[in-house]
Amino acid sequence: MAVQRDLYTLFSQDGAPDYRIEQEFSRLEGVVSDLRFWPDLCDDFIDFGSLSIRKLLSLFLATLFLRNPARKGSMIEFRQELLELLDQAPRDRHGIPAVESIVLGDREVPFDKDGWRAMKALSEDELHQQFIHSIRPQVGALAQGLMKKRWSMLFVDEPLFVTSTDPVFVIDPDLQPSQLLGKGAKVICPISSRRMLCLDDLDEPGDQYYPLDDTKAVGLYTYFTWVNTTGFMISPRPMPIVLQEMLEFMDDEKCRYEQDNPGNEEAEYPSSRGNGHFGIRLKCSATAYGKSHVTSGPLVLPAQEKQKIGRNASCPCGSGEKYKRCCGR
């Protein structure tokens, strides 16, 4: 769905457009939408065990996900959070963050001082160019990860499923909607109003089609689509009916949650969104100037040490702030 002209077009310094990435996307969409393939995918029963079909769909899903403008927003938010953490980190004698490495989940990368300077200096246009350049290198790795998952398809006889401007996402309360390759992540993508593609890591037979006869279960997937979209939903049915099904599902879930959690006046049905931040951690150098005995930066305390620190105590990172306002956040 087009949301902006020339969204993936690169421009040279003299303003000349480079349409190569736009053309690559167009070619991929042409292959997937071929009349010998797409109609069968939307309404028939194809063989997901076919390596060629799985490769094509993995590449398509990875591209569909990474080219979504919402990824650009996530990239900008990630950059902002990282820069804010680095601004809080102790400095060396040259005024540069005394950081050894940046930790994100189970990945740890060395801190690049030149990269930090360049990242701080990026203009809005340069950020957009960076977003476009970042798509292609990530597609292959994401597609390979999706290939390894267990594939299945939910189907209904009537056109009941909805899609949205964010069609590929994770349904897991402990993961961000964008963590498609997170541990145990279940990825869904509405293929049509009758087909819902599901990718997960369950140790069960794959390449299966499962009928979905319960209207309330359809409401569940409508809810997942609604809560994970930043734009709008699309349905061949009247939207009031679609929303009513979703509300009925939400009411049932809330009642079930309240029954399982008696006495909890603020009971809420679970959301499929993650915890709302990227969980970036910094490992800082022990030779920072202006901070005494600094051995670790924000958010890098071992779990057992962290439990012993009072919320109102001074933060051990040496920032001078209370623990609750610094590494304990």
C-alpha positions as CSV (number, residue, x, y, z in Angstrom):
1,M,0.0,0.0,0.0
2,A,1.5,3.3,-1.1
3,V,1.7,5.9,1.7
4,Q,4.2,8.3,0.2
5,R,5.7,9.0,-3.2
6,D,9.3,7.9,-3.8
7,L,9.5,6.4,-0.3
8,Y,12.3,4.0,-1.3
9,T,14.0,6.3,-3.9
10,L,17.5,7.4,-3.2
11,F,18.6,10.8,-4.4
12,S,22.1,11.9,-5.2
13,Q,23.6,15.2,-4.1
14,D,22.4,16.9,-7.3
15,G,18.9,15.6,-6.7
16,A,18.9,12.8,-9.4
17,P,16.7,9.9,-8.3
18,D,17.9,6.3,-8.1
19,Y,14.9,3.9,-8.5
20,R,16.8,0.6,-8.3
21,I,15.4,-0.4,-4.9
22,E,11.9,0.6,-5.9
23,Q,12.3,-1.6,-9.0
24,E,13.6,-4.5,-6.9
25,F,10.5,-4.3,-4.7
26,S,8.3,-4.1,-7.8
27,R,9.9,-7.2,-9.4
28,L,9.4,-9.2,-6.2
29,E,5.8,-8.1,-5.9
30,G,5.3,-9.1,-9.5
31,V,6.6,-12.7,-8.9
32,V,4.4,-13.2,-5.8
33,S,1.3,-11.7,-7.3
34,D,1.6,-13.9,-10.4
35,L,-1.9,-15.3,-11.3
36,R,-0.4,-18.8,-11.3
37,F,0.5,-18.5,-7.6
38,W,-1.2,-15.7,-5.6
39,P,-4.9,-16.8,-6.1
40,D,-4.0,-20.4,-5.0
41,L,-2.2,-19.0,-1.9
42,C,-5.3,-16.8,-1.0
43,D,-8.0,-19.4,-1.5
44,D,-6.6,-22.9,-2.2
45,F,-4.4,-25.3,-0.4
46,I,-0.7,-25.1,-1.5
47,D,2.2,-27.2,-0.4
48,F,4.3,-25.3,2.2
49,G,6.7,-28.2,2.1
50,S,7.9,-27.0,-1.3
51,L,11.3,-25.3,-0.8
52,S,10.7,-22.9,-3.7
53,I,7.4,-21.7,-2.3
54,R,8.8,-21.3,1.2
55,K,11.8,-19.4,-0.1
56,L,9.6,-17.0,-2.2
57,L,7.2,-16.4,0.7
58,S,10.0,-15.9,3.3
59,L,11.7,-13.3,1.0
60,F,8.3,-11.6,0.5
61,L,7.4,-11.5,4.2
62,A,10.9,-10.3,5.1
63,T,10.7,-7.5,2.5
64,L,7.1,-6.6,3.4
65,F,8.2,-6.3,7.0
66,L,11.4,-4.4,6.6
67,R,10.2,-1.9,4.0
68,N,7.2,-0.9,6.2
69,P,7.5,2.8,7.2
70,A,6.9,1.7,10.8
71,R,10.4,0.3,10.7
72,K,11.8,3.7,10.0
73,G,10.0,5.0,13.1
74,S,11.4,2.2,15.2
75,M,14.9,2.9,13.8
76,I,14.6,6.6,14.8
77,E,13.2,5.6,18.3
78,F,16.1,3.2,18.8
79,R,18.7,5.9,17.8
80,Q,17.1,8.3,20.2
81,E,17.1,5.9,23.1
82,L,20.7,4.9,22.4
83,L,21.8,8.6,22.2
84,E,20.1,9.4,25.4
85,L,21.8,6.5,27.2
86,L,25.2,7.6,25.8
87,D,24.6,11.1,27.0
88,Q,24.1,9.8,30.5
89,A,27.2,7.6,30.4
90,P,30.5,8.8,32.1
91,R,33.0,10.6,29.8
92,D,36.7,10.1,29.2
93,R,39.2,13.0,29.3
94,H,38.2,13.9,25.7
95,G,34.5,14.2,26.6
96,I,33.6,11.0,24.7
97,P,31.4,8.4,26.4
98,A,33.6,5.9,28.2
99,V,31.7,2.9,26.8
100,E,33.3,-0.3,25.8
101,S,30.3,-2.1,24.2
102,I,26.6,-1.9,23.6
103,V,24.4,-4.8,24.7
104,L,21.0,-5.6,23.1
105,G,19.5,-8.9,24.2
106,D,22.1,-11.6,23.6
107,R,24.1,-9.4,21.2
108,E,27.1,-7.3,22.2
109,V,28.9,-5.0,19.8
110,P,32.0,-2.8,20.5
111,F,31.3,0.9,20.9
112,D,32.4,2.9,17.8
113,K,33.4,6.4,18.7
114,D,33.4,7.6,15.1
115,G,30.0,5.9,14.5
116,W,28.7,7.7,17.6
117,R,29.7,11.1,16.2
118,A,28.3,10.3,12.8
119,M,25.0,9.1,14.3
120,K,24.6,12.3,16.4
121,A,25.1,14.4,13.3
122,L,22.6,12.7,11.0
123,S,20.0,15.0,9.4
124,E,16.4,13.9,8.8
125,D,17.1,13.3,5.1
126,E,20.2,11.2,6.0
127,L,18.1,9.2,8.5
128,H,15.7,8.4,5.7
129,Q,18.5,7.4,3.3
130,Q,19.9,5.2,6.1
131,F,16.5,3.5,6.4
132,I,16.4,2.7,2.7
133,H,20.0,1.4,2.7
134,S,19.3,-0.8,5.7
135,I,16.5,-2.8,4.0
136,R,18.5,-5.0,1.6
137,P,21.2,-6.2,3.9
138,Q,18.6,-7.4,6.5
139,V,16.2,-9.1,4.1
140,G,18.4,-12.2,3.6
141,A,19.0,-12.9,7.3
142,L,15.4,-12.4,8.2
143,A,14.1,-14.6,5.3
144,Q,16.5,-17.4,6.4
145,G,15.2,-17.1,10.0
146,L,11.6,-17.4,8.8
147,M,12.5,-20.4,6.7
148,K,13.4,-22.3,9.8
149,K,10.1,-21.8,11.6
150,R,7.2,-24.2,11.6
151,W,4.7,-23.0,8.9
152,S,0.9,-23.5,9.0
153,M,-2.2,-21.8,7.6
154,L,-5.5,-21.0,9.4
155,F,-8.4,-20.9,7.0
156,V,-12.1,-20.0,7.1
157,D,-14.8,-20.5,4.5
158,E,-16.2,-16.9,4.7
159,P,-14.1,-13.7,4.2
160,L,-13.6,-13.1,8.0
161,F,-9.9,-12.1,8.4
162,V,-8.7,-8.5,8.4
163,T,-5.4,-7.1,7.4
164,S,-3.7,-3.8,8.2
165,T,-1.0,-1.4,7.2
166,D,1.3,-3.5,9.5
167,P,0.5,-7.0,8.2
168,V,3.5,-9.0,9.5
169,F,4.0,-9.0,13.3
170,V,4.6,-11.1,16.5
171,I,1.9,-12.2,18.9
172,D,3.7,-12.6,22.2
173,P,3.3,-10.4,25.3
174,D,7.0,-10.8,26.1
175,L,8.2,-9.6,22.7
176,Q,8.0,-6.5,20.7
177,P,5.8,-6.8,17.6
178,S,8.9,-6.4,15.5
179,Q,10.9,-9.3,17.0
180,L,10.1,-11.8,14.3
181,L,13.1,-14.0,15.2
182,G,12.8,-13.7,19.0
183,K,12.9,-16.9,21.0
184,G,9.6,-18.7,20.6
185,A,8.1,-15.8,18.5
186,K,4.8,-16.6,16.7
187,V,4.6,-14.6,13.5
188,I,1.3,-14.1,11.7
189,C,0.4,-12.5,8.4
190,P,-3.1,-12.3,6.9
191,I,-2.7,-13.5,3.3
192,S,-6.3,-12.9,2.4
193,S,-9.7,-12.6,4.1
194,R,-9.8,-16.4,4.2
195,R,-6.2,-17.3,4.9
196,M,-3.9,-16.4,7.9
197,L,-0.3,-17.6,7.7
198,C,1.3,-18.6,11.0
199,L,5.0,-19.2,11.7
200,D,6.1,-20.5,15.1
201,D,8.7,-22.7,16.8
202,L,6.4,-25.3,18.2
203,D,7.6,-28.9,18.1
204,E,4.6,-30.1,16.1
205,P,4.0,-31.2,12.5
206,G,4.3,-28.3,10.1
207,D,2.9,-27.4,6.7
208,Q,-0.6,-28.0,7.9
209,Y,-4.0,-26.2,7.2
210,Y,-6.2,-25.7,10.3
211,P,-9.9,-24.7,10.0
212,L,-11.1,-21.9,12.3
213,D,-14.8,-22.3,12.9
214,D,-15.2,-20.2,16.1
215,T,-16.2,-16.6,15.4
216,K,-14.7,-15.6,18.7
217,A,-11.4,-17.1,17.6
218,V,-11.6,-14.8,14.5
219,G,-12.1,-11.9,16.9
220,L,-8.9,-13.0,18.6
221,Y,-6.9,-12.5,15.4
222,T,-8.7,-9.3,14.6
223,Y,-7.6,-8.1,18.1
224,F,-4.0,-9.0,17.4
225,T,-4.1,-7.2,14.0
226,W,-5.7,-4.1,15.6
227,V,-3.3,-3.8,18.6
228,N,-0.3,-4.2,16.4
229,T,-1.1,-1.7,13.7
230,T,0.1,1.9,13.6
231,G,-2.2,2.7,10.7
232,F,-5.6,1.3,9.9
233,M,-7.3,-2.1,9.3
234,I,-8.8,-3.4,6.0
235,S,-11.7,-5.8,5.7
236,P,-14.2,-6.8,3.0
237,R,-17.0,-6.8,5.7
238,P,-18.6,-3.8,7.4
239,M,-16.2,-2.5,10.0
240,P,-18.8,-2.3,12.8
241,I,-19.3,-6.1,12.6
242,V,-15.6,-6.7,12.7
243,L,-15.1,-4.4,15.7
244,Q,-18.1,-6.1,17.5
245,E,-16.5,-9.5,17.2
246,M,-13.2,-8.0,18.5
247,L,-15.0,-6.4,21.5
248,E,-16.8,-9.7,22.3
249,F,-13.4,-11.4,22.4
250,M,-11.9,-8.7,24.6
251,D,-14.8,-8.9,27.0
252,D,-14.5,-12.7,27.3
253,E,-10.7,-12.4,27.9
254,K,-11.2,-9.7,30.5
255,C,-13.8,-11.9,32.4
256,R,-11.4,-14.9,32.2
257,Y,-8.5,-12.8,33.4
258,E,-10.5,-11.4,36.4
259,Q,-11.6,-15.0,37.3
260,D,-8.0,-16.1,37.3
261,N,-6.9,-13.0,39.2
262,P,-9.6,-12.5,41.9
263,G,-9.2,-9.3,44.0
264,N,-7.2,-7.6,41.3
265,E,-9.2,-4.4,40.7
266,E,-7.0,-3.3,37.9
267,A,-7.1,-6.6,36.0
268,E,-6.5,-6.2,32.3
269,Y,-6.5,-8.7,29.4
270,P,-3.0,-9.3,28.1
271,S,-1.7,-7.1,25.3
272,S,0.4,-8.6,22.5
273,R,2.7,-5.6,22.6
274,G,6.1,-5.8,24.3
275,N,7.4,-3.7,27.1
276,G,7.7,-0.6,25.0
277,H,11.5,-0.1,25.0
278,F,14.5,-1.6,23.3
279,G,16.3,-2.7,26.5
280,I,19.7,-1.3,25.4
281,R,22.5,-1.6,28.0
282,L,26.0,0.0,28.0
283,K,29.2,-1.5,29.4
284,C,31.4,1.3,30.5
285,S,35.1,1.6,31.0
286,A,36.6,1.8,34.4
287,T,38.9,4.7,33.4
288,A,36.2,7.4,33.0
289,Y,37.1,10.9,34.1
290,G,34.8,12.8,36.4
291,K,33.3,9.5,37.7
292,S,35.0,7.6,40.4
293,H,35.2,3.8,40.3
294,V,33.0,3.4,37.3
295,T,33.0,-0.2,36.3
296,S,29.6,-0.4,34.4
297,G,27.3,2.0,32.8
298,P,23.5,2.3,32.9
299,L,21.5,-0.9,33.1
300,V,24.4,-3.3,33.4
301,L,24.3,-4.6,37.0
302,P,24.3,-8.3,37.7
303,A,20.9,-9.5,38.8
304,Q,22.0,-10.5,42.4
305,E,23.8,-7.2,42.9
306,K,20.8,-5.3,41.6
307,Q,18.5,-6.9,44.3
308,K,20.7,-5.6,47.1
309,I,20.5,-1.9,46.1
310,G,17.8,0.3,47.7
311,R,15.6,2.3,45.3
312,N,16.6,5.6,47.0
313,A,20.3,4.7,47.3
314,S,22.9,6.4,45.2
315,C,23.4,4.5,41.9
316,P,26.6,2.5,41.9
317,C,27.4,3.6,38.3
318,G,28.7,6.9,39.8
319,S,26.2,9.2,38.1
320,G,25.2,10.8,41.3
321,E,21.5,10.0,40.7
322,K,19.3,7.8,42.9
323,Y,19.3,4.2,41.8
324,K,15.6,4.3,40.9
325,R,16.2,7.3,38.5
326,C,19.3,5.8,36.9
327,C,20.2,2.1,36.4
328,G,17.2,0.9,38.4
329,R,14.7,2.2,35.9
